[in-house]
Amino acid sequence: MVNYSVELEQRLLRALERSMENNANNVERESRFRDLREMKRLTKEMLLASESLRAMFWTKEELEELQYVKDFYEYRIQNMIRCTLANLEWYGQEGWKDFKGEGGDSI
């Protein structure tokens, strides 16, 4: 596996600059082809490296599934909050908030 790196990118840019200089200076044809082959090889390396990065990111379908799961749990949590508040309100109305200790004293 090829690692995408700044060094790989810089090598490609150097080959491109060298090719442009050789072209501007009318350097022999073989040298220009060698530069083009080098750029093509480096571009392929970068493409392979970028393909290996794809596994690090979520696909659109995975993001949609994660959003569904997040929304589901968020709904459940909100529902639990509503139920808990309703229960606490009912306990308060029923007088359960006054806990009686063993001696009958309110705590």
C-alpha positions as CSV (number, residue, x, y, z in Angstrom):
1,M,0.0,0.0,0.0
2,V,1.2,3.4,-0.9
3,N,1.0,6.2,1.6
4,Y,-0.2,9.5,0.4
5,S,2.3,12.1,1.7
6,V,3.4,15.7,1.1
7,E,6.7,14.2,0.0
8,L,4.9,12.3,-2.8
9,E,3.1,15.5,-3.8
10,Q,6.3,17.5,-3.9
11,R,8.0,14.9,-6.0
12,L,5.2,15.2,-8.5
13,L,5.4,19.0,-8.5
14,R,9.2,18.8,-9.0
15,A,8.8,16.5,-12.0
16,L,6.2,18.8,-13.5
17,E,8.4,21.9,-13.0
18,R,11.4,20.0,-14.5
19,S,9.2,19.0,-17.5
20,M,8.1,22.6,-18.0
21,E,11.6,23.8,-17.9
22,N,12.8,21.2,-20.3
23,N,10.0,22.0,-22.6
24,A,10.8,25.8,-22.4
25,N,14.5,25.1,-23.0
26,N,13.8,22.8,-26.0
27,V,15.5,19.9,-24.2
28,E,15.6,16.6,-26.1
29,R,12.4,14.8,-26.7
30,E,13.5,11.7,-24.7
31,S,14.2,13.7,-21.6
32,R,10.7,15.3,-21.8
33,F,9.1,11.8,-22.2
34,R,11.1,10.6,-19.2
35,D,9.6,13.5,-17.2
36,L,6.1,12.7,-18.4
37,R,6.5,9.0,-17.5
38,E,7.7,10.0,-14.1
39,M,4.7,12.3,-13.6
40,K,2.4,9.6,-14.8
41,R,4.0,7.1,-12.3
42,L,3.8,9.6,-9.4
43,T,0.2,10.4,-10.3
44,K,-0.7,6.7,-10.2
45,E,1.0,6.4,-6.8
46,M,-1.0,9.3,-5.5
47,L,-4.2,7.8,-6.9
48,L,-3.5,4.5,-5.2
49,A,-2.7,6.3,-2.0
50,S,-5.9,8.3,-2.1
51,E,-7.9,5.2,-2.7
52,S,-6.5,3.7,0.5
53,L,-7.7,6.8,2.3
54,R,-11.3,6.1,1.3
55,A,-11.7,3.5,4.0
56,M,-11.1,6.2,6.6
57,F,-14.3,8.1,5.6
58,W,-17.9,7.2,5.9
59,T,-20.0,6.7,2.8
60,K,-23.3,8.5,2.2
61,E,-25.2,5.4,3.1
62,E,-23.2,4.9,6.3
63,L,-23.8,8.5,7.3
64,E,-27.5,8.1,6.7
65,E,-27.6,5.0,8.9
66,L,-25.6,6.7,11.6
67,Q,-28.0,9.7,11.5
68,Y,-31.0,7.3,11.8
69,V,-29.4,5.6,14.9
70,K,-28.6,9.0,16.4
71,D,-32.1,10.2,15.8
72,F,-33.6,7.0,17.3
73,Y,-31.6,7.3,20.5
74,E,-32.3,11.0,20.7
75,Y,-36.0,10.3,20.5
76,R,-35.7,7.6,23.2
77,I,-33.8,9.9,25.5
78,Q,-36.3,12.7,25.0
79,N,-39.1,10.3,25.7
80,M,-37.4,9.1,28.9
81,I,-37.0,12.7,30.0
82,R,-40.7,13.4,29.4
83,C,-41.7,10.2,31.3
84,T,-39.3,11.0,34.2
85,L,-40.6,14.5,34.5
86,A,-44.2,13.3,34.4
87,N,-43.5,10.8,37.1
88,L,-41.8,13.3,39.3
89,E,-44.7,15.7,38.8
90,W,-47.2,12.9,39.8
91,Y,-45.1,11.9,42.8
92,G,-45.1,15.6,43.9
93,Q,-48.9,15.8,43.5
94,E,-49.4,12.6,45.4
95,G,-47.2,13.7,48.3
96,W,-44.6,11.0,47.8
97,K,-41.9,13.7,47.9
98,D,-42.3,13.7,51.7
99,F,-40.4,10.6,52.8
100,K,-41.3,9.3,56.2
101,G,-38.5,7.9,58.2
102,E,-38.8,5.0,60.8
103,G,-39.9,7.4,63.6
104,G,-42.5,9.0,61.3
105,D,-40.4,12.1,60.9
106,S,-40.3,13.7,57.5
107,I,-36.9,13.9,55.9
